[in-house]
Amino acid sequence: MMSRFVIVLFLCLNAFSNEGETIPWSETKKLAWTDFKGPIEADSDAAAVTASGITFSYAIRKTDDRITDFEAQAEAHFYTENSWFIKDRCNDHILAHEQLHFDITELHVRIFRHRLERLEISQHIKSELNKLHETVNRELAEMQHNYDTESQNSINKEEQIKWNAYVAENLKKFEAFKSE
C-alpha cells in the first residue's frame, strides 16, 4: 500500500495574482498609503483602488488511486503593484474605506475556511474544492461591488459606518477561522 501527495496550487481568479509584492491580511497591521505602489489609472474616476484576493492551495492524499484525505489553505492578500491612490484626493477616511475592502477579502477567506472544514472526503473532492473556491470568489466580488455601491465609494458616510459595523461583526462571527 503506497501513499502519495498530489499538490495543486490555485491562485485567486483575478489577473494580478502573480504580479509584485503581496501583503497578507493582518489584524494588527493596517494598510498605509505607502503600500499602494501601482500606477494610477488615468481614465479612472476613483481616488484609490485596492487590489486584494484569495490565494488558495490544496493537497490531496491518495492510497491505491483512491483519495483518502485532503488539506487546504486559503489566505487574503493585498497586491501592492496593482493598488494605487491619487495623493491630492485621498485622506484617512478613504484609506479606511480601502482597508475595509481588504477586510472584506479576509472575511471571505474565513467563510471559505469554514466551508472547507465542512467538506467530506470523496472521490470528487478536487471538483468540490474548485467549485467552492469559485463560489467564494463570486460572493467576494459581489460584496465588494455592493460595498462600493452602497457607500458610494465612501462618500455616503452613514452607509460607510454600517458597512464597517457589518464587516467587523462578521469577522468576529468567523473568528475561529482566522489565520494563526
VOBA-1610 file (N, C-alpha, C; in pm, whole numbers, padded with zeros to 5 digits, always signed):
BEGIN
Met+00084-00117+00000Met+00000+00000+00000Met+00090+00124+00000Met+00069+00210-00097Met+00155+00326-00111Met+00071+00453-00105Ser+00119+00552-00030Ser+00053+00683-00023Ser+00133+00783-00102Arg+00064+00876-00162Arg+00135+00985-00228Arg+00051+01110-00218Phe+00118+01224-00221Phe+00051+01353-00217Phe+00055+01413-00356Val-00056+01469-00395Val-00062+01547-00517Val-00093+01689-00473Ile-00004+01783-00505Ile-00025+01920-00462Ile-00064+02003-00583Val-00172+02075-00566Val-00221+02162-00672Val-00236+02301-00612Leu-00184+02400-00681Leu-00190+02538-00632Leu-00285+02618-00720Phe-00378+02684-00657Phe-00470+02773-00728Phe-00455+02911-00668Leu-00431+03008-00751Leu-00426+03146-00706Leu-00561+03210-00734Cys-00582+03323-00673Cys-00709+03391-00692Cys-00735+03414-00840Leu-00860+03431-00873Leu-00901+03438-01013Leu-00869+03571-01079Asn-00826+03668-01002Asn-00801+03797-01065Asn-00667+03800-01136Ala-00655+03890-01229Ala-00540+03894-01319Ala-00411+03936-01250Phe-00418+03997-01132Phe-00298+04049-01070Phe-00238+03956-00967Ser-00282+03833-00960Ser-00239+03742-00855Ser-00090+03713-00854Asn-00023+03716-00968Asn+00119+03680-00973Asn+00211+03800-00985Glu+00160+03919-00976Glu+00241+04037-01002Glu+00284+04106-00874Gly+00415+04120-00855Gly+00469+04204-00750Gly+00450+04154-00609Glu+00477+04245-00519Glu+00472+04220-00375Glu+00328+04201-00329Thr+00311+04111-00234Thr+00181+04094-00170Thr+00196+04114-00020Ile+00089+04156+00042Ile+00085+04173+00187Ile-00028+04084+00239Pro+00003+03990+00329Pro-00104+03909+00387Pro-00188+03994+00482Trp-00317+03960+00491Trp-00405+04032+00582Trp-00357+04010+00725Ser-00365+04114+00806Ser-00325+04106+00946Ser-00421+04188+01030Glu-00455+04133+01144Glu-00542+04205+01237Glu-00471+04328+01294Thr-00340+04321+01305Thr-00264+04428+01370Thr-00202+04528+01273Lys-00170+04486+01151Lys-00109+04577+01054Lys-00213+04622+00954Lys-00248+04748+00960Lys-00344+04805+00867Lys-00269+04863+00747Leu-00339+04878+00638Leu-00279+04935+00517Leu-00237+05079+00541Ala-00132+05118+00472Ala-00085+05257+00471Ala-00075+05299+00325Trp-00079+05429+00300Trp-00069+05475+00161Trp+00060+05429+00095Thr+00164+05406+00172Thr+00291+05359+00115Thr+00280+05217+00059Asp+00173+05144+00095Asp+00151+05009+00042Asp+00093+05012-00100Phe+00040+05126-00140Phe-00024+05141-00271Phe+00082+05187-00370Lys+00138+05092-00445Lys+00256+05121-00528Lys+00229+05114-00678Gly+00107+05083-00715Gly+00077+05066-00856Gly+00061+05198-00931Pro+00067+05189-01063Pro+00047+05310-01145Pro-00099+05353-01142Ile-00119+05481-01135Ile-00255+05538-01133Ile-00319+05516-01269Glu-00443+05472-01268Glu-00518+05453-01392Glu-00578+05587-01432Ala-00523+05646-01536Ala-00560+05782-01577Ala-00708+05796-01613Asp-00769+05692-01667Asp-00908+05701-01710Asp-01009+05664-01601Ser-00963+05643-01478Ser-01050+05605-01367Ser-01099+05729-01292Asp-01222+05720-01242Asp-01277+05825-01157Asp-01242+05805-01010Ala-01182+05690-00979Ala-01151+05655-00840Ala-01038+05741-00786Ala-01043+05762-00655Ala-00933+05829-00585Ala-00828+05727-00543Ala-00873+05602-00525Ala-00783+05495-00483Ala-00843+05361-00525Val-00757+05263-00542Val-00801+05128-00576Val-00722+05029-00491Thr-00796+04938-00428Thr-00736+04829-00352Thr-00750+04702-00433Ala-00639+04638-00462Ala-00639+04508-00529Ala-00608+04403-00422Ser-00705+04319-00395Ser-00684+04211-00298Ser-00753+04086-00350Gly-00713+03973-00298Gly-00772+03848-00344Gly-00739+03733-00252Ile-00792+03619-00287Ile-00776+03497-00209Ile-00675+03406-00277Thr-00572+03368-00204Thr-00477+03268-00250Thr-00523+03135-00191Phe-00532+03033-00274Phe-00587+02905-00233Phe-00500+02791-00284Ser-00471+02696-00198Ser-00399+02576-00239Ser-00455+02456-00163Tyr-00436+02339-00222Tyr-00477+02218-00151Tyr-00385+02103-00188Ala-00384+02004-00100Ala-00310+01881-00123Ala-00406+01764-00106Ile-00396+01669-00195Ile-00482+01550-00193Ile-00394+01430-00158Arg-00441+01347-00069Arg-00369+01223-00036Arg-00444+01107-00102Lys-00365+01026-00172Lys-00423+00908-00237Lys-00355+00782-00184Thr-00432+00678-00172Thr-00382+00545-00139Thr-00443+00450-00241Asp-00358+00380-00313Asp-00406+00287-00416Asp-00505+00354-00511Asp-00469+00473-00558Asp-00550+00551-00653Asp-00686+00594-00599Arg-00705+00588-00469Arg-00829+00638-00407Arg-00793+00757-00320Ile-00871+00862-00331Ile-00849+00980-00247Ile-00889+00945-00105Thr-00797+00967-00012Thr-00822+00931+00128Thr-00823+01051+00222Asp-00767+01163+00176Asp-00764+01280+00263Asp-00726+01402+00180Phe-00745+01520+00238Phe-00703+01644+00173Phe-00674+01748+00280Glu-00591+01844+00242Glu-00564+01961+00324Glu-00578+02082+00233Ala-00627+02191+00287Ala-00645+02311+00206Ala-00603+02434+00286Gln-00555+02533+00213Gln-00518+02660+00275Gln-00574+02773+00191Ala-00617+02877+00260Ala-00667+02998+00193Ala-00615+03118+00271Glu-00572+03220+00199Glu-00518+03341+00261Glu-00568+03463+00184Ala-00581+03575+00255Ala-00615+03704+00193Ala-00486+03781+00169His-00472+03834+00048His-00353+03911+00013His-00390+04044-00052Phe-00307+04143-00026Phe-00317+04275-00087Phe-00205+04284-00189Tyr-00237+04326-00311Tyr-00141+04332-00420Tyr-00095+04476-00438Thr+00025+04503-00390Thr+00076+04641-00385Thr+00091+04704-00523Glu+00137+04627-00620Glu+00166+04681-00753Glu+00041+04706-00835Asn-00073+04659-00788Asn-00200+04682-00857Asn-00293+04773-00778Ser-00245+04821-00666Ser-00322+04913-00580Ser-00259+05051-00594Trp-00344+05153-00602Trp-00292+05287-00624Trp-00383+05391-00560Phe-00332+05513-00551Phe-00411+05624-00499Phe-00361+05755-00559Ile-00450+05854-00558Ile-00415+05989-00603Ile-00399+06072-00478Lys-00278+06109-00449Lys-00242+06175-00322Lys-00332+06295-00291Asp-00355+06381-00388Asp-00433+06504-00366Asp-00580+06477-00336Arg-00628+06359-00367Arg-00770+06327-00348Arg-00795+06231-00231Cys-00690+06193-00159Cys-00705+06091-00056Cys-00678+06146+00084Asn-00742+06080+00180Asn-00726+06117+00321Asn-00745+05991+00406Asp-00747+06007+00536Asp-00761+05892+00626Asp-00895+05821+00610His-01000+05897+00580His-01133+05837+00559His-01131+05743+00438Ile-01067+05784+00331Ile-01059+05700+00211Ile-00969+05580+00237Leu-00861+05598+00312Leu-00775+05485+00347Leu-00853+05382+00428Ala-00937+05427+00519Ala-01019+05335+00598Ala-01117+05259+00506His-01171+05328+00405His-01258+05263+00308His-01181+05154+00233Glu-01060+05184+00193Glu-00978+05086+00121Glu-00941+04968+00212Gln-00911+04996+00338Gln-00882+04890+00434Gln-01001+04795+00446Leu-01123+04850+00444Leu-01240+04764+00458Leu-01254+04672+00336His-01210+04717+00218His-01208+04626+00103His-01121+04504+00135Phe-01005+04529+00193Phe-00914+04421+00229Phe-00976+04335+00340Asp-01042+04397+00435Asp-01110+04324+00542Asp-01221+04234+00487Ile-01291+04281+00384Ile-01395+04201+00320Ile-01332+04077+00255Thr-01214+04093+00199Thr-01143+03977+00143Thr-01111+03878+00254Glu-01062+03927+00368Glu-01034+03839+00482Glu-01161+03770+00531Leu-01270+03842+00536Leu-01398+03782+00577Leu-01430+03663+00487His-01412+03679+00358His-01443+03569+00267His-01344+03454+00279Val-01220+03483+00316Val-01126+03375+00344Val-01176+03294+00464Arg-01224+03362+00566Arg-01274+03291+00684Arg-01399+03209+00651Ile-01487+03265+00571Ile-01606+03191+00527Ile-01562+03069+00446Phe-01464+03087+00360Phe-01409+02977+00279Phe-01354+02868+00369Arg-01273+02906+00467Arg-01215+02807+00560Arg-01325+02732+00635His-01428+02804+00676His-01542+02741+00744His-01606+02635+00653Arg-01627+02670+00528Arg-01687+02575+00434Arg-01592+02460+00403Leu-01463+02488+00394Leu-01366+02382+00370Leu-01368+02279+00483Glu-01380+02329+00605Glu-01382+02240+00721Glu-01501+02144+00717Arg-01609+02186+00653Arg-01731+02106+00648Arg-01734+02006+00533Leu-01638+02019+00440Leu-01634+01926+00327Leu-01597+01786+00375Glu-01661+01688+00316Glu-01628+01549+00346Glu-01548+01492+00231Ile-01456+01404+00266Ile-01371+01343+00164Ile-01456+01260+00069Ser-01425+01273-00059Ser-01493+01194-00162Ser-01397+01181-00280Gln-01433+01101-00374Gln-01351+01084-00494Gln-01367+01203-00589His-01455+01294-00554His-01479+01415-00634His-01433+01541-00560Ile-01348+01524-00461Ile-01310+01635-00375Ile-01241+01748-00453Lys-01162+01714-00556Lys-01095+01818-00634Lys-01198+01912-00698Ser-01299+01857-00760Ser-01400+01943-00824Ser-01481+02018-00719Glu-01505+01957-00604Glu-01577+02025-00496Glu-01495+02143-00443Leu-01364+02122-00426Leu-01276+02229-00380Leu-01273+02344-00481Asn-01260+02310-00608Asn-01256+02413-00712Asn-01388+02489-00721Lys-01498+02418-00710Lys-01630+02482-00715Lys-01649+02575-00595Leu-01608+02529-00478Leu-01619+02611-00357Leu-01535+02738-00371His-01414+02724-00425His-01327+02839-00448His-01394+02939-00542Glu-01449+02891-00651Glu-01518+02978-00747Glu-01637+03049-00681Thr-01713+02975-00602Thr-01830+03032-00534Thr-01789+03144-00439Val-01687+03119-00358Val-01642+03221-00262Val-01588+03344-00335Asn-01515+03324-00443Asn-01466+03439-00521Asn-01581+03520-00581Arg-01684+03451-00627Arg-01801+03521-00682Arg-01872+03601-00571Glu-01888+03539-00455Glu-01951+03608-00342Glu-01868+03728-00297Leu-01736+03712-00297Leu-01645+03821-00262Leu-01661+03937-00358Ala-01660+03910-00487Ala-01675+04016-00588Ala-01810+04088-00573Glu-01913+04012-00544Glu-02045+04071-00526Glu-02049+04163-00404Met-01989+04117-00293Met-01988+04201-00173Met-01904+04326-00195Gln-01790+04313-00261Gln-01706+04431-00288Gln-01785+04533-00371His-01858+04485-00471His-01939+04573-00555His-02049+04641-00472Asn-02119+04561-00391Asn-02226+04617-00307Asn-02173+04721-00209Tyr-02057+04693-00152Tyr-01994+04786-00059Tyr-01968+04921-00126Asp-01905+04919-00241Asp-01878+05044-00313Asp-02006+05115-00355Thr-02103+05038-00402Thr-02229+05097-00448Thr-02304+05163-00332Glu-02321+05090-00224Glu-02399+05141-00111Glu-02328+05255-00038Ser-02197+05246-00027Ser-02123+05354+00042Ser-02086+05466-00055Gln-02121+05449-00180Gln-02084+05545-00285Gln-01933+05572-00278Asn-01857+05463-00272Asn-01711+05470-00264Asn-01665+05558-00148Ser-01730+05547-00036Ser-01700+05614+00092Ser-01765+05752+00106Ile-01830+05803+00003Ile-01892+05936+00010Ile-02009+05936+00108Asn-02090+05829+00107Asn-02204+05818+00197Asn-02153+05766+00331Lys-02127+05859+00421Lys-02062+05824+00549Lys-02152+05737+00638Glu-02283+05755+00630Glu-02375+05673+00708Glu-02367+05527+00663Glu-02367+05505+00533Glu-02355+05368+00480Glu-02216+05311+00508Gln-02115+05396+00503Gln-01979+05350+00535Gln-01974+05298+00678Ile-02037+05369+00770Ile-02041+05326+00910Ile-02113+05193+00923Lys-02224+05176+00850Lys-02298+05049+00852Lys-02211+04934+00803Trp-02138+04958+00694Trp-02051+04855+00639Trp-01937+04823+00737Asn-01880+04924+00799Asn-01774+04900+00899Asn-01824+04806+01007Ala-01943+04832+01058Ala-02002+04750+01165Ala-02032+04609+01115Tyr-02089+04600+00995Tyr-02125+04470+00938Tyr-02003+04380+00921Val-01896+04435+00864Val-01776+04356+00841Val-01711+04319+00974Ala-01703+04413+01067Ala-01644+04383+01198Ala-01722+04272+01269Glu-01853+04280+01264Glu-01939+04179+01327Glu-01915+04041+01264Asn-01904+04037+01134Asn-01885+03909+01067Asn-01744+03854+01079Leu-01644+03942+01085Leu-01509+03894+01113Leu-01506+03827+01251Lys-01577+03887+01346Lys-01584+03829+01481Lys-01661+03696+01478Lys-01769+03693+01401Lys-01850+03571+01389Lys-01766+03454+01338Phe-01676+03481+01246Phe-01590+03377+01188Phe-01448+03382+01244Glu-01433+03434+01366Glu-01302+03449+01428Glu-01227+03316+01442Ala-01300+03209+01461Ala-01237+03077+01475Ala-01164+03035+01348Phe-01190+03105+01237Phe-01130+03068+01108Phe-01027+03169+01059Lys-00978+03255+01150Lys-00874+03349+01109Lys-00738+03281+01110Ser-00642+03342+01041Ser-00506+03286+01038Ser-00445+03290+01177Glu-00354+03199+01198Glu-00288+03194+01330Glu-00172+03287+01336
//
